[in-house]
Amino acid sequence: DSGVTQTPKHLITATGQRVTLRCSPRSGDLSVYWYQQSLDQGLQFLIQYYNGEERAKGNILERFSAQQFPDLHSELNLSSLELGDSALYFCASSPRTGMYLFFGQGTRLTVV
Amino acid sequence: AQTVTQSQPEMSVQEAETVTLSCTYDTSENNYYLFWYKQPPSRQMILVIRQEAYKQQNATENRFSVNFQKAAKSFSLKISDSQLGDTAMYFCAFMTWDSNYQLIWGAGTKLIIKP
């Protein structure tokens, strides 16, 4: 158990819909990262937050947004979903930038 | 551009054998961090081992060890006494100041341990 909690574990939704993925980092970790992993692909970095502020942005679509709240949990919002958004979405946390990342178990999103 | 190359898409060995997964990377930075992550069929990403570039001593974690060759920009992972539970995708990654401390990932090596 990495200490990073993601909910829900599985999500099935229709095209055009909006979903919210939630992540609770390890206790004390200030950095939260979001990654997308499509089937049999590597991880694509989406976005990073540090202590409530956006720190870095990767290949995140405009239809996607995220935020980190004062209690350090983070949410990733995916809207106008398309079939191609079906993937495993990981949240990871680290105590500070440059340290190793601990990953949650991921949310498997299926868009039908 | 900073890149990570894992030249072995798939490998398979017998249980109890030793296997080495290769990884090369490209960066102009002098200080960086290198990682091996494991992704078993459950799809969870698990940190296997971490190496800081300024440390000459190779990192070791139980049956897992690395051969870090800084000049050659090589970071291979050796798994000794392989077990069935080692079957997984293995990803090599690194982060540098130049990458804004974001992980740069390799494409992964699928390792199958046969009974």
Interface residues (C-beta under 8 A of the other chain):
Chain A: S2 Q37 G42 L43 F45 Q48 R55 A56 G58 L88 F90 A92 T97 G98 Y100 L101 F102 F103 Q105 G106 R108
Chain B: Y33 F35 Y37 S42 R43 Q44 M45 I46 L47 R50 F91 M95 N100 Y101 Q102 L103 W105 G106 A107 G108
